[in-house]
Amino acid sequence: MEANSWDRLLTESENRLGCPPKDIQVILRHSNVKITEDYYIKPVGKDAVATMEKLEQELDEQSAAHAAQLLQNGDGTVKTG
């Protein structure tokens, strides 16, 4: 993965966590916050954020259910049916 790809991944994560663009600019050592905003921060609509949060919750629930099944069987197999 190229360095800029890592920067974009980091920036998107920081942005989703609510980190201000000016702080992200400092972390990436950009000379101007406009560079950070124009090339690294991708705007995401509220609907997309809500959909991703719902998906993350569903995956967490499925993972927990799967782990519970493994514990119930005691032999490392998943109980089916």
C-alpha positions as CSV (number, residue, x, y, z in Angstrom):
1,M,0.0,0.0,0.0
2,E,1.3,3.4,-0.9
3,A,2.1,6.1,1.7
4,N,-0.8,8.3,0.4
5,S,-3.2,5.3,0.8
6,W,-2.2,5.0,4.5
7,D,-2.7,8.8,4.9
8,R,-6.2,8.6,3.4
9,L,-7.1,5.6,5.5
10,L,-5.9,7.4,8.7
11,T,-7.6,10.6,7.6
12,E,-11.0,8.9,7.0
13,S,-10.8,7.2,10.3
14,E,-10.0,10.4,12.2
15,N,-12.7,12.2,10.3
16,R,-15.3,9.6,11.2
17,L,-14.3,9.9,14.9
18,G,-14.9,13.6,14.7
19,C,-11.4,14.9,14.6
20,P,-11.3,18.5,13.2
21,P,-9.8,19.0,9.8
22,K,-7.2,21.4,11.2
23,D,-5.9,18.7,13.6
24,I,-5.8,16.1,10.7
25,Q,-3.8,18.7,8.7
26,V,-1.2,19.0,11.6
27,I,-0.9,15.2,11.9
28,L,-0.3,14.8,8.2
29,R,2.0,17.8,8.1
30,H,0.2,19.6,5.3
31,S,1.1,23.2,4.8
32,N,-2.6,24.1,4.2
33,V,-5.8,22.7,5.6
34,K,-7.3,23.1,2.1
35,I,-5.0,20.3,0.9
36,T,-6.3,18.0,3.7
37,E,-9.9,18.8,3.0
38,D,-9.8,18.6,-0.8
39,Y,-7.6,15.5,-1.2
40,Y,-7.9,13.5,1.9
41,I,-11.3,14.1,3.6
42,K,-14.2,12.6,1.7
43,P,-17.6,13.9,2.6
44,V,-20.0,11.2,3.8
45,G,-23.7,11.8,4.0
46,K,-25.7,11.1,7.2
47,D,-27.5,8.2,5.5
48,A,-24.3,6.4,4.7
49,V,-23.0,6.8,8.2
50,A,-26.3,5.5,9.6
51,T,-26.1,2.5,7.3
52,M,-22.5,1.7,8.2
53,E,-23.4,2.0,12.0
54,K,-26.3,-0.4,11.4
55,L,-24.0,-2.9,9.5
56,E,-21.4,-2.7,12.2
57,Q,-24.0,-3.4,14.9
58,E,-25.3,-6.4,12.9
59,L,-21.8,-7.8,12.4
60,D,-21.1,-7.4,16.2
61,E,-24.3,-9.3,17.0
62,Q,-23.6,-12.1,14.6
63,S,-20.1,-12.4,15.9
64,A,-21.3,-12.6,19.5
65,A,-24.0,-15.2,18.5
66,H,-21.3,-17.3,16.8
67,A,-19.0,-17.2,19.8
68,A,-21.9,-18.2,22.1
69,Q,-22.6,-21.2,19.8
70,L,-18.9,-22.3,19.9
71,L,-19.0,-22.1,23.7
72,Q,-22.2,-24.2,23.9
73,N,-20.9,-27.0,21.9
74,G,-17.6,-27.1,23.8
75,D,-15.9,-28.9,20.9
76,G,-15.1,-26.0,18.6
77,T,-18.0,-26.9,16.2
78,V,-20.9,-24.6,15.4
79,K,-24.3,-26.0,16.4
80,T,-26.5,-26.0,13.3
81,G,-30.2,-26.4,12.8
